[in-house]
Amino acid sequence: MSLTDAFYILKWFLVFLGIGIAFLPLTFSIFKDFKDKGYIFSKIIGMAFISYLTFIISFLRLAKFSQESVYFSLFFCFIVNYLIFIYKKGHLLPIIKAKIKIFAIEEAIFLIMLFFWSAIRSNAPDIHGLEKFMDFGFLNSILRADYFPPKDMWYTPLPINYYYFGHLITAVLTKISSIPSFISFNLMIATLFALTFTTTLSLGMNLFDRVNFSIKSALAGLMSAILVTLGGNLTTLYAFFKVYVPADKAVPLWQLPFLPFSFPNNYWYPNATRFIPFTIHEFPIYSFVVSDLHGHVLDIPFVLLSIAVIFTFFNNKKNTFLNLLFLSFIFSIMYMTNAWDGPIYLLLGFLVLSVFNFYKSGKKWLFSKKTLFALVKNCFTLIIGFFVFTLPFNINFKPFVSGIGVICAPSFLTNIGKLGPFLFEANHCQKSPLWQLVMLYGFFYFFVFSFFVFLKFKKNYKISKNDIFILILIILSSLLILIPELLYVKDIYPTYYRANTMFKLVYEAFIMLSLCCAFVIIKLISSIKNKLILISFFGATIILLSLVFIYPVFAINGYYGNLKTYKGLDGTAYLSSLYPGDYKLINWINKNIKGQPVILEASGDSYTDYARISANTGLPTVIGWSVHEWLWRGTYDVVAPRIADVQTLYTTRDISLAKSLLKKYKISYIVISNLERQKYTNLNESLFAKLGKVVFEQNTTKLYKINF
């Protein structure tokens, strides 16, 4: 690793160290019952509050989004935490002195993981491919924004109609650190990996035992960290067979020839996330490997924070209004970062509050009036808080779903078509074969079943509240896996109509079940007394763990070329060889053009190299990736006219028509490069010379500035 990259990583680390220390008073107040007092979660809490305050200041137009406004938010939050510290000084100082060693250990692990994944990313740091242009475009548009909501860089002048808050958090951290976005993009990916590992370490340890430090609780924490952060699924079994069949043609294992033994064969790691045809079922390590800075990845730290906070509330004797308000705030951050997660963990909150009241009412299913009223009041507080905190975001966000589809709806309902929010569409009967579900989730449910057997037959075992919490996570996770077999949220995709529903639900199920299995593995190994049963369980556990832990080996080596080529952390350096003129133009724009004037560049299909200038600069264009905008805007009818207008501007010889279109979209700059010439073979460059002047030219790339 170069000294420059090491400097960036350390600078980035110090930002998180400072944020974490600043928010320790609040964190200790929330996690007072955790063995480590929730130390590592202070970084996530800090990110949430600083970014939200910055967002509100800019949304209300009290100040522009700038480094100064971010520093003000940071300073304000520091003052609030300092007041908490002064108020609880006699309580907090002994905690710091007593727990300083574990704080140092967690901080060291965070730093090691940050360096570890930064080193891996440096072998393929390109912000290129999959949906990276979209994510980088969001980040750069936010960084250029004066006020929020930020502009959609691919649909001027409308705001982003997507859950962008995680990108806003990245932009805030970029402002604090003064690190360029083409570096901070990759550092944020490494940070998400590091936070996932360290927070699951803490959460797993406390889920197992909140009171005492022990080897067992440490192992539970470590197992949680490894399973959530690095775990795969049982599709790696296909790597042992003579003929490996691609995911879209997968057949049951018993139909494949095993001999001659051929490990590893041509097993391809993405197939583990596309194993069930026409669906997506990703999990964290795949996300970290491909490194799209997408909402479901950006939200992982907040998912883990919410589970940890809900767990602490479950064990509290009383949940105050401020506690519930804080939880509703975290749910709001999750919703604005990845909209599906807000309702999912709001449901977890309701389930836990219900069980909490069950205990409070003397374990009576029919709650007393007092406890029932308390339950309703607490749930209502969560909902109202959630609504209020998300209101500034929702004012400018229009959900792009058109109903809830029913899988395999009967013919008499398909004739009706729609009933309220429910859709009954013919020929929408995709079901997941049981053997495919076993390949994806069989690892988890082996331990879930083992846990149920243990609870049923273990003599003199008293079920703890920790056990109950794990059972709640298992129930919710199982529900999330089941829902896509019954329902789907309708979007624009005709064949992959349940893909996004499955993707967003089972991603959370994977995280929760990983936590549960780590708990169960250590619990059963430390509790089973029968040697034969223990040896059998231990042997099965080793085999299953080996299968899921070889997945990251395939994935990392597959994506990063066996880690043989160090390139550094600059995510845009690849452009210097792929599009050298465009690379220099992008750098020139980022250095010389302030604000967000509109540029014209060729439009193109999603997942292509079109819209590269807007994505890499944050300058808005007329239309970018067409299918993405189709999804976000809900109809292709608003996308198609823009595509036609862009083509007209590049090809017309009618100067008056060109002027009217330039004024319509308030275009200030026009890009002409190889992609524009390839897309529009009859491109009329002479027209632009009449309308403006060349302000940048390098190789075959030109930038015209319009003069009127």
C-alpha positions as a printed Julia matrix, in Angstrom:
708×3 Matrix{Float64}:
   0.0     0.0     0.0
   1.3     3.46   -0.9
   2.0     6.11    1.72
  -0.64    8.34    0.1
  -3.34    5.7     0.53
  -2.21    4.97    4.09
  -2.44    8.7     4.84
  -6.0     8.85    3.5
  -7.03    5.81    5.55
  -5.55    7.21    8.76
  -7.13   10.6     8.16
 -10.49    8.93    7.55
 -10.02    6.8    10.67
  -9.32    9.88   12.78
 -12.59   11.43   11.61
 -14.47    8.38   12.89
 -12.43    8.29   16.07
 -13.33   11.92   16.77
 -17.02   11.4    15.99
 -17.12    8.3    18.18
 -15.47   10.01   21.15
 -17.77   13.03   20.8
 -20.85   10.8    21.04
 -19.72    8.56   23.89
 -21.92   10.26   26.55
 -25.09    9.63   24.54
 -23.96    6.13   23.56
 -23.18    5.15   27.15
 -26.62    6.38   28.2
 -28.31    4.17   25.6
 -26.15    1.08   26.09
 -25.66    1.3    29.84
 -26.37   -2.44   30.19
 -23.9    -3.59   27.52
 -20.59   -5.0    28.72
 -18.71   -2.6    26.41
 -21.32    0.16   26.86
 -21.92    0.1    23.1
 -18.62    1.88   22.47
 -18.3     1.05   18.78
 -21.89    2.12   18.07
 -20.98    5.71   18.96
 -19.53    6.15   15.45
 -22.84    5.16   13.84
 -24.91    7.3    16.21
 -22.61   10.22   15.46
 -22.94    9.75   11.69
 -26.73    9.74   12.02
 -27.11   12.86   14.15
 -24.49   15.01   12.41
 -25.83   14.14    8.96
 -29.47   14.62    9.92
 -28.82   18.01   11.5
 -26.86   19.08    8.42
 -29.72   17.83    6.25
 -32.34   19.8     8.21
 -30.27   23.0     8.18
 -29.93   22.83    4.41
 -33.5    21.62    3.84
 -34.84   24.63    5.76
 -32.38   26.84    3.85
 -30.89   28.15    7.07
 -27.45   27.63    5.53
 -25.96   26.1     2.42
 -24.58   22.58    2.52
 -20.9    23.28    3.01
 -17.94   22.27    5.09
 -18.81   25.06    7.49
 -22.39   23.86    8.0
 -21.12   20.33    8.58
 -18.61   21.58   11.15
 -21.39   23.56   12.84
 -23.5    20.37   13.11
 -20.51   18.49   14.49
 -19.81   21.24   17.04
 -23.47   21.47   18.09
 -23.65   17.71   18.64
 -20.4    17.83   20.59
 -21.84   20.5    22.9
 -24.98   18.44   23.54
 -22.88   15.38   24.37
 -20.6    17.48   26.55
 -23.62   18.64   28.55
 -24.68   15.0    28.97
 -21.15   14.24   30.14
 -21.2    17.09   32.69
 -24.62   15.99   33.92
 -23.45   12.38   34.35
 -19.77   13.05   35.0
 -19.63   11.06   38.2
 -21.12    8.07   36.39
 -19.29    8.23   33.05
 -15.69    8.71   34.19
 -15.57    5.42   36.15
 -17.0     3.63   33.09
 -14.26    5.03   30.85
 -11.54    4.06   33.3
 -12.95    0.56   33.82
 -13.61   -0.19   30.14
 -10.66    1.56   28.47
  -9.03   -1.73   27.47
 -12.05   -3.09   25.65
 -12.56    0.3    24.0
  -8.97    0.17   22.75
  -9.42   -3.4    21.49
 -12.59   -2.54   19.57
 -10.95    0.56   18.12
  -7.92   -1.47   17.05
 -10.16   -4.08   15.39
 -12.03   -1.33   13.56
  -8.75    0.14   12.28
  -7.43   -3.28   11.21
 -10.65   -4.05    9.32
 -10.59   -0.6     7.71
  -7.04   -1.19    6.45
  -7.87   -4.78    5.47
 -10.77   -3.95    3.18
  -9.08   -0.79    1.86
  -6.17   -3.0     0.83
  -8.54   -5.38   -0.94
 -10.36   -2.51   -2.69
  -7.02   -1.13   -3.85
  -6.73   -4.13   -6.17
  -9.83   -3.07   -8.11
 -10.85    0.42   -6.95
 -12.65    1.45  -10.14
 -15.95    3.25   -9.62
 -17.14    1.55  -12.75
 -19.58   -1.26  -13.53
 -22.83   -2.48  -11.97
 -24.51    0.53  -10.32
 -21.42    2.47   -9.26
 -22.12    5.35  -11.67
 -25.48    5.84   -9.99
 -24.04    5.78   -6.47
 -21.09    7.99   -7.38
 -23.43   10.38   -9.17
 -25.6    10.7    -6.08
 -22.55   11.38   -3.93
 -21.13   14.0    -6.29
 -24.49   15.71   -6.8
 -24.96   15.98   -3.03
 -21.44   17.36   -2.62
 -22.27   20.12   -5.14
 -25.71   20.89   -3.67
 -26.41   24.18   -1.97
 -29.69   23.06   -0.46
 -31.6    19.8    -0.09
 -33.15   17.81   -1.62
 -30.19   17.3    -3.95
 -30.63   17.39   -7.71
 -30.95   14.22   -9.74
 -27.81   14.31  -11.9
 -29.67   12.32  -14.57
 -32.96   14.21  -14.7
 -32.49   17.96  -14.44
 -33.89   19.96  -12.67
 -35.85   17.54  -10.47
 -34.49   16.24   -7.15
 -33.29   12.69   -6.59
 -36.32   10.43   -6.2
 -34.51    7.67   -4.35
 -33.45    6.89   -0.8
 -30.19    8.84   -0.81
 -29.53    9.51    2.88
 -26.64    7.04    3.06
 -25.0     8.9     0.19
 -25.61   12.14    2.1
 -23.83   10.64    5.12
 -20.91    9.76    2.85
 -20.91   13.33    1.53
 -20.88   14.71    5.1
 -17.89   12.51    5.97
 -16.21   13.61    2.75
 -16.69   17.25    3.77
 -15.35   16.65    7.29
 -12.27   14.81    6.06
 -11.56   17.0     3.0
 -10.81   13.78    1.1
 -11.86   13.79   -2.58
 -14.94   11.76   -3.41
 -13.1     9.38   -5.73
 -11.18    8.26   -2.62
 -13.94    8.58   -0.01
 -16.22    6.35   -2.12
 -13.84    3.43   -1.61
 -13.07    4.38    1.98
 -16.79    4.32    2.75
 -17.04    0.78    1.41
 -14.12   -0.22    3.65
 -15.75    1.6     6.57
 -19.02   -0.29    6.1
 -17.06   -3.54    6.19
 -15.17   -2.47    9.32
 -18.31   -1.23   11.08
 -20.2    -4.41   10.21
 -17.45   -6.57   11.66
 -16.91   -4.58   14.86
 -20.56   -3.85   15.65
 -21.59   -7.49   15.17
 -18.67   -8.44   17.39
 -20.09   -6.21   20.12
 -23.72   -7.13   19.48
 -23.04  -10.88   19.34
 -21.06  -10.72   22.57
 -23.85   -8.88   24.38
 -26.63  -10.99   22.9
 -24.93  -14.01   24.44
 -24.27  -12.41   27.83
 -24.73   -8.74   28.71
 -23.31   -9.06   32.21
 -20.07  -11.01   32.25
 -17.0   -11.15   30.04
 -16.13  -14.74   29.21
 -14.5   -16.82   26.52
 -17.96  -18.01   25.47
 -19.34  -14.5    24.98
 -16.17  -13.44   23.15
 -16.51  -16.46   20.83
 -20.17  -15.62   20.25
 -19.17  -12.09   19.3
 -16.41  -13.27   16.99
 -18.67  -15.87   15.37
 -21.33  -13.2    14.82
 -18.8   -10.86   13.22
 -17.48  -13.5    10.85
 -20.88  -14.89    9.87
 -22.55  -11.52    9.19
 -19.55   -9.95    7.48
 -18.02  -12.88    5.6
 -20.6   -15.67    5.49
 -21.95  -17.11    2.24
 -24.46  -19.87    1.59
 -24.48  -23.54    0.69
 -24.31  -22.99   -3.07
 -20.55  -23.48   -2.63
 -21.38  -27.21   -2.63
 -21.58  -26.91   -6.41
 -17.85  -26.18   -6.46
 -17.19  -29.85   -5.64
 -18.97  -31.36   -8.63
 -17.52  -32.35  -11.96
 -19.92  -30.2   -13.95
 -20.86  -26.85  -12.51
 -24.13  -25.58  -13.92
 -24.7   -21.79  -14.07
 -27.3   -20.37  -11.69
 -29.97  -19.83  -14.33
 -29.81  -23.56  -15.17
 -29.16  -24.93  -11.7
 -30.29  -28.44  -10.96
 -30.42  -30.32   -7.64
 -27.09  -31.64   -6.43
 -28.22  -35.25   -6.72
 -28.54  -34.8   -10.49
 -24.87  -33.82  -10.94
 -21.95  -36.23  -11.36
 -19.65  -35.96   -8.36
 -16.8   -38.09   -9.68
 -14.13  -37.45  -10.67
 -13.59  -35.0    -7.82
 -12.87  -31.53   -9.25
 -12.64  -28.9    -6.54
 -12.56  -26.07   -7.32
 -14.34  -26.14  -10.66
 -15.62  -23.07  -12.49
 -17.85  -22.0    -9.6
 -18.76  -18.34  -10.16
 -19.46  -16.4    -6.96
 -22.33  -14.13   -8.22
 -24.44  -17.24   -8.83
 -24.95  -17.54   -5.08
 -27.03  -14.35   -5.3
 -29.01  -15.35   -8.42
 -29.56  -19.01   -7.65
 -33.37  -18.87   -7.79
 -34.3   -17.85  -11.36
 -35.56  -14.3   -11.92
 -34.72  -13.22   -8.37
 -31.96  -11.56   -6.36
 -30.91  -12.79   -2.93
 -27.71  -11.02   -1.96
 -25.89  -10.91    1.38
 -23.26   -8.6     2.91
 -19.98  -10.17    1.73
 -21.17  -10.13   -1.88
 -22.06   -6.45   -1.47
 -18.66   -5.64    0.02
 -16.88   -7.48   -2.79
 -18.68   -5.81   -5.71
 -18.64   -2.52   -3.78
 -21.69   -0.69   -5.07
 -22.28    2.09   -2.53
 -25.97    1.26   -2.54
 -28.66    1.88    0.07
 -28.89   -1.69    1.36
 -25.13   -1.67    2.07
 -25.0     1.84    3.48
 -27.76    0.86    5.89
 -26.05   -2.2     7.41
 -24.51   -0.25   10.34
 -27.9     1.29   11.14
 -29.57   -2.12   10.9
 -27.13   -3.47   13.48
 -27.55   -0.35   15.62
 -31.34   -0.74   15.58
 -31.14   -4.41   16.59
 -28.77   -3.49   19.42
 -30.99   -0.64   20.63
 -34.14   -2.78   20.45
 -32.34   -5.46   22.44
 -31.4    -2.97   25.16
 -34.98   -1.72   25.33
 -36.22   -5.31   25.58
 -34.13   -5.71   28.72
 -35.05   -2.36   30.25
 -37.5    -2.28   33.12
 -39.09    0.8    31.59
 -38.89    2.4    28.16
 -39.06    6.18   28.38
 -40.42    8.55   25.78
 -36.86    9.67   24.91
 -35.8     6.06   24.38
 -38.65    5.47   21.95
 -38.02    8.78   20.22
 -34.39    7.81   19.67
 -35.45    4.46   18.24
 -37.93    6.11   15.88
 -35.11    8.43   14.76
 -32.91    5.45   13.88
 -35.79    3.83   11.99
 -36.16    7.09   10.07
 -32.47    7.14    9.12
 -32.85    3.55    7.91
 -35.92    4.39    5.83
 -34.21    7.35    4.16
 -31.13    5.2     3.49
 -32.93    2.07    2.28
 -36.7     2.49    2.39
 -37.52   -1.18    2.96
 -35.52   -1.35    6.19
 -37.55    1.26    8.05
 -40.8    -0.77    8.08
 -38.94   -4.08    8.63
 -37.29   -2.94   11.84
 -40.31   -0.93   12.89
 -42.08   -4.31   12.84
 -39.25   -5.79   14.93
 -39.75   -2.94   17.38
 -43.48   -3.71   17.62
 -42.82   -7.42   18.18
 -40.3    -6.76   20.92
 -42.52   -4.19   22.61
 -45.36   -6.73   22.59
 -43.22   -9.39   24.23
 -41.87   -6.75   26.64
 -45.44   -6.0    27.71
 -46.15   -9.73   27.95
 -43.4   -10.0    30.57
 -44.56   -6.84   32.25
 -48.12   -8.11   32.58
 -46.98  -11.22   34.41
 -46.64  -13.36   31.27
 -50.31  -13.14   30.42
 -51.25  -13.15   26.78
 -54.31  -11.08   27.56
 -52.55   -7.95   28.77
 -53.97   -5.89   31.54
 -55.57   -2.6    30.55
 -52.58   -0.75   31.92
 -49.95   -2.7    29.97
 -52.1    -2.8    26.83
 -52.44    0.97   26.95
 -48.68    1.25   27.43
 -48.1    -0.98   24.38
 -50.41    1.09   22.18
 -48.84    4.31   23.44
 -45.3     3.08   22.79
 -46.1     1.82   19.29
 -47.91    5.07   18.53
 -44.85    7.03   19.72
 -42.64    5.04   17.35
 -44.97    5.65   14.4
 -45.43    9.38   15.05
 -41.69    9.88   15.62
 -40.95    7.96   12.43
 -43.42   10.1    10.47
 -42.05   13.4    11.83
 -38.37   12.56   11.3
 -38.95   11.35    7.73
 -41.27   14.21    6.76
 -38.55   16.5     5.3
 -37.4    13.61    3.1
 -40.89   12.43    2.14
 -42.03   15.87    0.99
 -39.88   15.41   -2.11
 -39.93   11.61   -2.39
 -42.56    9.8    -4.43
 -42.56    6.0    -3.95
 -42.16    4.22   -7.27
 -44.29    1.17   -6.51
 -47.74    0.59   -7.96
 -49.21   -2.04   -5.68
 -48.72   -5.36   -3.93
 -48.91   -8.35   -6.23
 -50.18  -11.76   -5.17
 -48.16  -14.78   -6.3
 -50.27  -17.41   -8.14
 -53.51  -15.48   -7.83
 -56.57  -17.63   -8.75
 -58.22  -16.93  -12.11
 -61.33  -15.32  -10.64
 -59.08  -12.69   -9.02
 -56.97  -12.15  -12.14
 -60.2   -11.24  -13.88
 -60.71   -8.52  -11.28
 -57.09   -7.36  -11.67
 -56.88   -5.04   -8.67
 -58.52   -4.74   -5.29
 -57.29   -1.87   -3.15
 -53.49   -2.03   -3.04
 -53.46   -5.7    -4.11
 -52.75   -6.74   -7.7
 -53.81  -10.05   -9.23
 -51.78  -10.52  -12.39
 -52.07  -13.53  -14.65
 -48.94  -15.62  -15.3
 -47.28  -14.33  -12.14
 -46.69  -17.62  -10.4
 -42.98  -17.85   -9.68
 -42.31  -20.11   -6.72
 -38.98  -21.11   -5.22
 -38.44  -24.89   -5.21
 -37.76  -26.2    -1.73
 -34.33  -27.55   -2.68
 -33.25  -24.08   -3.82
 -34.41  -22.53   -0.56
 -32.45  -25.21    1.29
 -29.29  -24.28   -0.65
 -29.72  -20.64    0.34
 -30.93  -20.97    3.91
 -30.3   -24.58    4.95
 -27.2   -23.53    6.88
 -29.27  -21.25    9.1
 -32.18  -23.58    9.66
 -29.98  -26.47   10.69
 -29.03  -24.37   13.72
 -32.55  -22.99   14.17
 -33.91  -26.55   14.32
 -31.09  -27.56   16.66
 -31.98  -24.66   18.94
 -35.64  -25.66   19.05
 -34.68  -29.23   19.92
 -32.33  -27.96   22.63
 -35.02  -25.78   24.2
 -37.55  -28.61   24.03
 -35.46  -31.4    25.53
 -32.79  -29.72   27.67
 -33.63  -30.57   31.26
 -33.61  -27.86   33.91
 -32.85  -25.19   31.32
 -34.47  -21.86   32.04
 -35.21  -19.88   28.89
 -33.66  -16.43   29.24
 -34.78  -13.12   27.75
 -31.78  -13.39   25.43
 -33.19  -16.67   24.13
 -36.57  -15.03   23.63
 -34.99  -12.18   21.66
 -33.2   -14.67   19.4
 -36.5   -16.48   18.81
 -38.11  -13.17   17.82
 -35.33  -12.57   15.28
 -35.82  -16.1    13.91
 -39.57  -15.59   13.52
 -39.19  -12.24   11.75
 -36.41  -13.56    9.48
 -38.5   -16.57    8.51
 -41.41  -14.26    7.69
 -39.15  -12.17    5.44
 -38.07  -15.29    3.55
 -41.68  -16.48    3.21
 -43.22  -13.2     1.97
 -41.66  -13.29   -1.56
 -43.23  -16.72   -2.01
 -46.65  -15.12   -1.46
 -46.41  -11.44   -2.39
 -44.29   -8.99   -4.38
 -44.1    -5.23   -4.56
 -44.92   -4.16   -8.11
 -42.28   -2.2   -10.03
 -41.42   -1.8   -13.73
 -39.71   -5.16  -14.28
 -41.99   -7.72  -16.02
 -39.95  -10.92  -15.7
 -38.08  -10.12  -12.47
 -41.25   -8.9   -10.78
 -40.43  -10.37   -7.37
 -36.65   -9.82   -7.55
 -36.51   -6.54   -5.65
 -38.97   -7.75   -3.02
 -36.93  -10.86   -2.35
 -33.65   -8.93   -2.48
 -34.56   -6.35    0.14
 -36.33   -8.75    2.52
 -33.96  -11.72    2.55
 -30.93   -9.41    2.87
 -32.19   -8.49    6.33
 -33.13  -12.09    7.07
 -29.54  -13.12    6.31
 -28.16  -10.59    8.8
 -30.56  -11.53   11.59
 -30.2   -15.28   11.05
 -26.41  -14.95   11.07
 -26.61  -13.32   14.5
 -28.98  -16.03   15.69
 -26.79  -18.89   14.44
 -23.66  -17.49   16.1
 -25.61  -17.35   19.37
 -26.93  -20.91   18.9
 -23.58  -22.44   17.95
 -21.8   -21.19   21.06
 -24.84  -21.81   23.28
 -25.21  -25.44   22.24
 -21.51  -26.3    22.2
 -21.16  -24.92   25.72
 -24.38  -26.52   27.01
 -24.63  -30.01   25.49
 -23.39  -32.59   28.0
 -23.9   -35.79   26.02
 -20.55  -36.47   24.33
 -21.98  -38.29   21.31
 -24.49  -35.53   20.6
 -21.84  -32.86   21.18
 -19.36  -34.52   18.81
 -22.07  -34.95   16.15
 -23.23  -31.36   16.47
 -19.67  -30.02   16.52
 -18.75  -32.04   13.42
 -21.81  -30.86   11.49
 -21.07  -27.28   12.55
 -17.49  -27.45   11.26
 -18.62  -28.83    7.9
 -21.35  -26.21    7.48
 -19.11  -23.34    8.56
 -16.43  -24.49    6.13
 -18.92  -24.39    3.27
 -20.13  -20.84    3.96
 -16.66  -19.51    4.76
 -15.08  -20.64    1.49
 -17.47  -18.29   -0.32
 -15.45  -15.11    0.36
 -12.36  -16.87   -0.99
 -14.13  -17.43   -4.31
 -15.65  -13.96   -4.31
 -12.58  -11.93   -3.35
 -10.25  -13.81   -5.69
 -12.82  -13.71   -8.5
 -13.49   -9.97   -8.33
 -10.03   -8.79   -7.35
  -7.91  -11.0    -9.61
  -6.4   -13.05   -6.79
  -5.15   -9.78   -5.23
  -2.16   -9.61   -7.56
  -2.48   -6.06   -8.92
  -2.28   -3.09   -6.57
  -3.86    0.03   -8.08
  -4.5     2.29   -5.09
  -7.73    3.84   -3.82
  -8.37    6.33   -6.64
 -11.72    5.18   -8.04
 -11.49    7.24  -11.24
  -7.9     6.46  -12.31
  -9.19    3.75  -14.69
 -10.64    6.52  -16.88
  -7.14    7.73  -17.76
  -6.64    4.65  -19.91
 -10.24    3.84  -20.88
 -11.34    7.38  -21.77
  -8.22    9.62  -21.41
  -9.87   12.75  -22.8
 -12.97   12.29  -20.63
 -10.78   11.71  -17.59
  -9.06   15.05  -18.04
 -12.39   16.74  -18.74
 -13.86   15.36  -15.52
 -10.88   16.63  -13.54
 -11.11   20.01  -15.27
 -14.83   20.32  -14.48
 -14.33   19.37  -10.85
 -11.62   21.98  -10.53
 -13.11   24.86  -12.54
 -16.92   24.64  -12.55
 -18.77   25.51   -9.35
 -22.4    24.88   -8.53
 -24.56   22.67  -10.72
 -24.97   24.1   -14.22
 -26.62   21.67  -16.64
 -24.49   19.73  -19.1
 -25.54   17.83  -22.21
 -24.09   14.39  -22.82
 -25.26   11.32  -24.69
 -28.01    9.33  -23.0
 -27.78    5.56  -22.83
 -28.97    2.36  -21.26
 -28.43    1.52  -17.62
 -25.23   -0.28  -16.62
 -23.33    1.2   -19.57
 -20.64    3.89  -19.69
 -23.12    6.54  -20.76
 -23.79    9.4   -18.34
 -20.16    9.11  -17.17
 -19.55   12.87  -17.03
 -22.59   13.64  -14.87
 -21.86   10.65  -12.61
 -18.23   11.63  -12.08
 -18.86   15.35  -11.57
 -22.34   15.69  -10.08
 -23.36   18.13  -12.8
 -26.95   17.39  -13.87
 -27.73   16.3   -17.42
 -30.97   16.04  -19.38
 -31.32   12.28  -19.12
 -28.87    9.67  -17.85
 -29.46    5.94  -17.4
 -32.91    5.6   -18.95
 -34.18    2.45  -17.18
 -33.17    3.8   -13.77
 -35.06    7.01  -14.41
 -37.99    4.99  -15.71
 -38.04    3.16  -12.37
 -37.63    6.3   -10.26
 -40.2     8.35  -12.22
 -42.72    5.53  -12.49
 -43.26    5.74  -16.25
 -41.23    5.65  -19.44
 -43.48    8.38  -20.86
 -41.4    11.09  -19.16
 -38.1     9.49  -20.14
 -38.66    8.91  -23.87
 -39.17   12.6   -24.81
 -35.9    13.55  -23.13
 -34.01   10.85  -25.02
 -35.46   12.23  -28.26
 -34.56   15.82  -27.28
 -30.95   14.86  -26.56
 -30.67   13.16  -29.93
 -32.17   16.22  -31.6
 -29.68   18.55  -29.94
 -26.72   16.49  -31.12
 -27.97   16.01  -34.69
 -30.2    18.91  -35.71
 -29.14   21.57  -38.2
 -31.94   23.87  -37.13
 -30.31   26.47  -34.88
 -33.61   27.88  -33.63
 -34.78   24.41  -32.58
 -31.46   23.81  -30.84
 -31.75   27.14  -28.99
 -35.28   26.35  -27.8
 -34.18   22.97  -26.42
 -31.1    24.45  -24.77
 -33.32   27.03  -23.06
 -35.91   24.41  -22.12
 -33.37   22.43  -20.11
 -31.18   25.44  -19.18
 -28.11   23.74  -20.66
 -24.83   25.57  -20.06
 -22.27   23.06  -21.38
 -22.19   20.45  -24.15
 -19.93   17.39  -24.09
 -18.62   15.85  -27.31
 -16.52   12.74  -26.99
 -16.21    9.24  -28.43
 -19.45    7.98  -26.89
 -21.39   10.92  -28.31
 -19.91   10.31  -31.76
 -20.66    6.58  -31.55
 -24.23    7.16  -30.38
 -25.09    9.92  -32.86
 -23.35    9.06  -36.13
 -24.7    12.21  -37.81
 -23.62   14.49  -34.95
 -23.56   18.14  -36.05
 -20.67   19.7   -34.14
 -20.57   22.81  -36.32
 -23.82   23.95  -34.73
 -22.22   24.15  -31.28
 -19.47   26.42  -32.6
 -22.22   28.88  -33.5
 -23.89   28.62  -30.12
 -20.82   28.76  -27.89
 -17.11   28.25  -27.6
 -14.75   25.44  -26.7
 -13.56   25.8   -23.11
 -11.85   22.4   -22.91
 -10.28   20.14  -25.53
  -8.15   17.06  -25.04
  -7.69   14.15  -27.44
 -11.16   13.6   -28.96
 -13.02   15.19  -26.04
 -14.44   18.72  -26.17
 -16.57   20.84  -23.87
 -18.56   23.7   -25.34
 -19.86   26.52  -23.19
 -23.13   27.99  -24.44
 -22.99   31.78  -24.79
 -26.67   32.7   -24.4
